[in-house]
Amino acid sequence: MKNLWISLKITLAMCVLLTVGYVLVLRLTAAVASPNDGEAALVELDGKIVGAANVGQIFTDSIYFWSRPSAVDYNGGGSGGSNKAVTNPEYLAEVEERIDAFLAAHPYLSREDVPSEMVTASGSGLDPDISPRGAEVQIPRVAKARGMSEDEVRRIIDEVTQKPWLGLFGTYKVNVLKLNVALDAAQK
């Protein structure tokens, strides 16, 4: 019985130690290795917080660049994909709908010019970024809706485009919220 009691105490002590220790190690790693000390990068416009840069948001107005579609309706409370296979008829119908809607808003594009990321949801449903190509195809629509030149909009895209870390790790990407905030700020 004495060995059982010792074993239980050691088990409980290790559970507490490893649980707390694990969280502390993760927190320390995030504080050292990630931007913003592991905290979400909040985006402000005119002194007001308009969102977090690491969580996708929906933009439907023609003056804004659009984000990737979301399988969870951009609900930051829980992320997830649709888990539908690319052969699923329901999934294929959703993608076809999205392509048609994207082409209706961008009549200058052909079906082949629509980037796949603009009609397929990300695995998390909360992807805040699009590729530079995903932004580029939207330039004429946004420039016309804002009354700006395409070159002016392209310059803003270039300013907010994130490059691969050390030029090697990662991809070029455009944070949609930061881009739209930069456009709003440029027009003030």
C-alpha positions in Angstrom: 0.0 0.0 0.0 2.9 2.3 0.7 4.2 1.8 -2.9 0.8 2.6 -4.3 0.6 5.9 -2.3 4.1 6.9 -3.4 3.3 6.1 -7.0 0.1 8.2 -6.9 2.0 11.2 -5.4 4.7 10.9 -8.1 2.1 10.6 -10.8 0.2 13.7 -9.6 3.4 15.7 -9.2 4.6 14.8 -12.7 1.2 15.7 -14.2 1.3 19.1 -12.6 4.9 19.7 -13.3 4.7 18.6 -17.0 1.5 20.4 -17.6 2.7 23.7 -16.2 6.2 23.1 -17.6 4.9 22.4 -21.1 2.8 25.5 -21.1 5.7 27.6 -19.9 8.1 26.2 -22.5 5.5 26.9 -25.3 5.0 30.4 -24.0 8.7 31.1 -23.7 9.3 29.7 -27.2 6.5 31.9 -28.6 7.8 35.0 -26.9 11.3 34.4 -28.3 10.7 32.9 -31.7 7.5 34.6 -33.0 6.7 38.2 -33.9 4.8 40.3 -31.3 6.0 38.1 -28.4 3.5 35.4 -29.4 0.6 37.8 -29.2 -1.8 38.5 -32.1 -0.8 41.5 -34.2 -3.7 43.9 -33.9 -4.4 46.2 -36.9 -5.6 49.8 -36.2 -7.2 52.4 -38.4 -7.7 55.9 -37.0 -6.8 54.7 -33.5 -9.4 52.0 -33.5 -8.6 48.3 -33.6 -10.2 46.8 -36.7 -9.0 43.2 -36.4 -6.2 40.8 -35.8 -3.7 40.3 -38.6 -3.5 36.6 -38.1 -7.3 35.8 -38.5 -9.0 36.1 -41.8 -12.0 38.3 -42.2 -14.7 38.6 -44.9 -14.7 41.5 -47.3 -17.4 41.7 -49.9 -17.5 45.4 -50.8 -15.9 46.2 -54.2 -13.6 48.8 -52.7 -11.8 46.0 -50.7 -9.6 43.1 -51.7 -11.3 39.8 -50.9 -10.0 37.1 -48.7 -10.0 33.4 -49.3 -13.4 31.7 -48.8 -14.0 30.2 -45.4 -15.6 26.9 -44.5 -16.4 28.2 -41.0 -17.7 31.7 -42.1 -14.6 33.4 -40.6 -15.6 32.4 -37.1 -12.5 33.0 -35.0 -14.0 30.9 -32.2 -13.1 27.7 -34.0 -11.3 26.9 -37.2 -11.7 24.1 -39.6 -12.1 23.0 -43.1 -15.0 21.4 -44.9 -13.4 18.0 -44.9 -15.0 17.4 -48.3 -12.9 15.5 -50.9 -12.1 17.2 -54.2 -14.3 14.6 -55.8 -17.3 15.3 -53.6 -20.1 16.7 -55.9 -21.2 19.1 -53.2 -17.7 20.5 -52.9 -17.4 20.8 -56.6 -20.7 22.7 -56.8 -19.5 25.1 -54.1 -16.3 25.8 -56.0 -18.2 26.3 -59.3 -20.5 28.8 -57.5 -17.5 30.7 -56.1 -15.8 30.8 -59.6 -19.0 32.2 -61.1 -19.3 34.8 -58.4 -15.6 35.8 -58.7 -15.9 36.1 -62.5 -19.1 38.2 -62.2 -17.2 40.7 -60.0 -14.1 40.4 -62.2 -15.4 40.3 -65.8 -12.0 41.1 -67.3 -10.8 37.7 -66.2 -11.2 34.4 -67.9 -12.0 31.2 -66.0 -8.3 30.1 -66.3 -7.1 33.3 -64.7 -9.0 32.8 -61.4 -6.5 31.8 -58.8 -7.5 28.6 -57.0 -7.0 30.2 -53.6 -9.8 32.7 -54.3 -12.4 29.9 -54.8 -11.2 27.2 -52.3 -11.3 27.5 -48.6 -8.1 27.1 -46.5 -7.7 24.2 -44.1 -8.3 26.5 -41.1 -11.0 28.6 -42.6 -9.3 31.6 -41.1 -6.4 32.2 -43.5 -5.6 35.9 -43.4 -3.3 35.9 -46.4 -3.6 35.6 -50.2 -0.8 35.3 -52.7 0.4 38.3 -54.6 -1.3 36.8 -57.7 -4.6 36.6 -55.7 -4.2 40.3 -55.1 -3.1 41.2 -58.6 -6.2 39.8 -60.3 -8.3 42.1 -58.1 -6.5 45.3 -58.8 -8.7 46.6 -61.7 -11.9 46.1 -59.6 -10.6 47.7 -56.5 -8.9 50.6 -58.4 -12.0 51.4 -60.3 -14.3 51.2 -57.2 -11.9 53.5 -55.3 -11.2 55.9 -58.1 -7.5 55.2 -57.8 -5.0 54.3 -60.5 -4.0 50.6 -60.9 -0.4 51.6 -60.4 -1.2 53.3 -57.1 -3.0 50.2 -55.8 -0.2 48.0 -57.1 2.3 50.1 -55.1 0.3 49.6 -51.9 0.2 45.9 -52.5 4.0 45.9 -53.0 4.4 47.8 -49.7 2.3 45.3 -47.6 3.6 42.1 -49.3 5.4 39.9 -46.8 8.5 38.3 -48.2 10.0 35.0 -47.3 12.1 35.0 -44.1 15.8 35.5 -45.0 14.6 35.3 -48.6 14.4 31.5 -48.2 11.8 30.3 -45.8 8.1 30.8 -46.6 6.3 32.4 -49.5 5.4 35.8 -50.7 2.0 36.7 -49.2 -0.4 39.6 -48.8 -2.3 40.1 -45.5 -5.8 41.1 -46.7 -6.7 43.1 -43.6 -3.5 45.1 -43.6 -3.8 45.7 -47.4 -7.4 47.0 -47.0 -6.4 49.2 -44.1 -3.5 50.6 -46.1 -5.9 51.4 -48.9 -8.3 53.2 -46.6 -5.4 55.1 -45.0 -4.0 56.1 -48.5 -7.4 57.6 -49.4 -7.7 59.9 -46.4 
